[in-house]
Amino acid sequence: MMNDKKITRLLKLLLGCLILILFSWLLFIFLDKFDLYNSAFGIFIYYISYFTAIISFYLGIIVFLLLFFLVLWKFISKKV
């Protein structure tokens, strides 16, 4: 069942979303630790990482639900 190309593509997309969320949180910690909020570049990086975290979080939820229903559908179709 794990050799299905749809499932492996969705797993890779979910892993990519998780990596983006981790990277954006590391940027938040980096900005907070070195107090880079005073410069324009720091504020720019903050907003980019903020929107990246939000978009990848919601995309990760959607991909997780799609993956869950795809695996459930494959499991039910094998049983029938």
C-alpha positions in Angstrom: 0.0 0.0 0.0 2.9 2.4 0.6 4.2 2.0 -2.9 1.3 4.0 -4.2 2.6 7.1 -5.9 -0.1 9.4 -4.6 0.6 8.4 -1.0 4.4 8.9 -1.4 3.9 12.3 -3.1 1.6 13.4 -0.2 4.1 12.2 2.4 6.9 14.2 0.7 4.6 17.3 0.6 3.8 16.8 4.3 7.5 16.4 5.2 8.2 19.6 3.2 5.6 21.5 5.2 7.0 20.3 8.5 10.5 21.3 7.4 9.3 24.8 6.4 7.5 25.1 9.8 10.7 24.1 11.6 12.8 26.5 9.5 10.5 29.4 10.2 10.5 28.7 14.0 14.3 28.6 13.9 14.2 32.0 12.2 11.9 33.3 14.9 14.3 32.1 17.6 17.3 33.6 15.7 15.6 37.0 15.4 14.6 37.0 19.1 17.9 35.8 20.4 20.0 38.4 18.5 17.3 41.2 18.8 17.2 41.9 15.1 13.7 43.5 15.2 15.1 47.0 15.1 16.4 46.8 11.5 14.2 46.8 8.4 15.9 43.6 7.2 15.0 41.9 10.5 11.4 42.9 10.2 11.3 41.7 6.6 12.7 38.3 7.6 10.2 38.2 10.4 7.2 38.7 8.2 8.4 36.3 5.6 9.0 33.5 8.2 5.6 34.4 9.8 3.7 34.0 6.5 5.7 30.9 5.6 4.8 29.3 9.0 1.1 30.1 8.6 0.9 28.9 5.0 2.8 25.7 5.5 0.8 25.0 8.7 -2.5 25.1 6.9 -1.2 23.3 3.9 0.2 20.6 6.2 -3.2 20.2 7.8 -4.9 19.9 4.3 -2.2 17.4 3.1 -2.5 15.4 6.3 -6.3 15.1 5.9 -5.9 14.1 2.2 -3.3 11.5 3.2 -5.6 10.1 5.9 -8.6 9.8 3.5 -6.5 8.4 0.7 -5.1 5.7 3.0 -8.5 5.0 4.4 -10.0 4.7 0.9 -7.2 2.3 -0.1 -7.8 0.2 3.0 -11.5 0.1 2.5 -11.2 -0.7 -1.2 -8.9 -3.6 -0.4 -11.4 -5.0 2.1 -14.3 -4.9 -0.3 
